[in-house]
């Protein structure tokens, strides 16, 4: 996305049936340069979702749900202020585990990571700026 006030939704396998419905082993990249954008990505097991964001007042939500033991990897890199950045991962991740990484450079951002289920969890947050709010929940 290059611009402002856009909404992007990727539902890989969500609500689908038949071969490939689980959307396992997907690699999804979403990039946005602008303000007031909304990016929502939903994938399945062993997926790798990443978002790079430049601008203010953006919302990003990455959701990974596993139904097997393959885990998932999600990352968000953001430059700007007043952004809301969330990663939610749940299900039986097994030995592969979940990895969630958020790197933000800016102020007044809200950052949230939730990892639940039978998990091997890895959370990485790097924040440069002031008045950022960070919330992490990781466990069974």
C-alpha positions in Angstrom: 0.0 0.0 0.0 1.3 3.4 -0.8 -1.2 6.0 0.5 -3.6 6.6 3.3 -7.0 5.4 4.6 -6.8 1.9 3.1 -8.0 -1.5 4.4 -6.3 -4.7 3.5 -7.6 -8.1 4.7 -5.9 -11.4 4.0 -7.8 -14.5 5.2 -5.6 -17.3 4.1 -7.8 -20.5 4.6 -10.2 -18.8 7.0 -13.7 -20.2 6.5 -12.6 -22.2 3.5 -13.1 -26.0 3.0 -11.5 -28.6 0.8 -7.8 -29.0 -0.1 -5.6 -26.2 1.1 -8.3 -24.8 3.5 -5.9 -24.8 6.5 -3.5 -22.4 4.7 -0.5 -24.1 6.2 3.1 -23.1 5.3 2.0 -19.7 3.8 4.4 -16.7 3.4 2.5 -13.4 3.5 4.1 -10.0 3.3 2.2 -6.7 3.7 3.8 -3.3 3.3 2.2 0.1 3.9 3.6 3.6 3.5 1.0 6.2 4.7 -1.4 6.9 7.5 -4.7 5.6 8.8 -4.3 2.2 7.1 -5.6 -1.1 8.5 -3.9 -4.4 7.8 -5.4 -7.7 9.0 -3.7 -11.0 8.1 -5.0 -14.4 9.2 -3.1 -17.7 8.5 -2.6 -21.2 9.7 0.2 -23.5 10.8 3.8 -23.1 9.9 3.0 -19.8 8.3 5.3 -16.7 8.1 3.5 -13.4 8.2 5.4 -10.0 8.1 4.3 -6.4 7.8 6.5 -3.4 7.3 4.8 -0.1 8.1 5.8 3.6 7.7 3.3 6.3 8.9 1.0 7.3 11.7 -2.4 6.1 13.0 -2.2 2.7 11.4 -3.6 -0.6 12.7 -2.0 -4.0 12.1 -3.3 -7.4 13.3 -1.6 -10.7 12.5 -3.5 -13.8 13.6 -2.1 -17.4 13.3 -4.0 -20.4 14.5 -2.4 -23.8 14.4 -4.2 -27.1 14.5 -1.1 -29.3 14.5 2.5 -29.1 15.9 4.0 -26.8 13.2 4.0 -23.4 14.9 4.1 -20.0 13.2 6.3 -16.9 12.8 5.0 -13.3 12.7 6.8 -10.0 12.6 5.9 -6.3 12.4 8.4 -3.5 11.7 6.9 0.0 12.1 8.2 3.6 11.9 5.7 6.2 13.1 3.5 7.2 15.9 0.0 6.4 17.2 0.0 3.0 15.6 -1.7 -0.1 17.0 0.3 -3.3 16.4 -1.0 -6.7 17.5 0.1 -10.3 17.0 -2.1 -13.2 18.2 -1.0 -16.8 17.9 -2.7 -19.9 19.3 -3.0 -23.6 19.1 -0.7 -26.6 19.6 2.6 -25.2 18.3 4.8 -28.2 19.2 8.6 -28.1 18.9 8.5 -25.5 16.1 6.8 -23.1 18.5 5.6 -19.6 17.9 7.8 -16.6 17.2 6.5 -13.1 17.4 8.6 -10.1 16.7 7.7 -6.4 16.8 10.3 -3.6 16.1 8.9 -0.1 16.4 10.5 3.3 16.1 8.1 6.1 17.1 6.0 7.4 20.0 2.6 6.8 21.4 2.2 3.3 19.8 0.2 0.4 21.3 1.9 -2.9 21.0 0.3 -6.3 21.9 1.4 -9.9 21.6 -0.7 -12.9 22.7 0.5 -16.5 22.4 -1.6 -19.2 23.9 -2.1 -23.0 23.6 0.4 -25.8 24.0 3.3 -23.5 23.0 7.0 -23.1 22.8 7.0 -19.3 22.7 9.5 -16.7 21.6 8.6 -13.0 21.9 10.9 -10.2 20.7 10.0 -6.5 21.1 12.3 -3.6 20.2 10.9 -0.2 21.0 12.6 3.2 20.3 10.5 6.2 21.2 8.4 7.5 24.1 5.0 6.8 25.6 4.7 3.4 23.9 2.3 0.9 25.6 3.4 -2.7 25.5 1.4 -5.8 26.5 2.5 -9.4 26.3 0.6 -12.6 27.2 2.4 -15.9 26.6 1.4 -19.2 28.1 -1.1 -22.1 28.1 
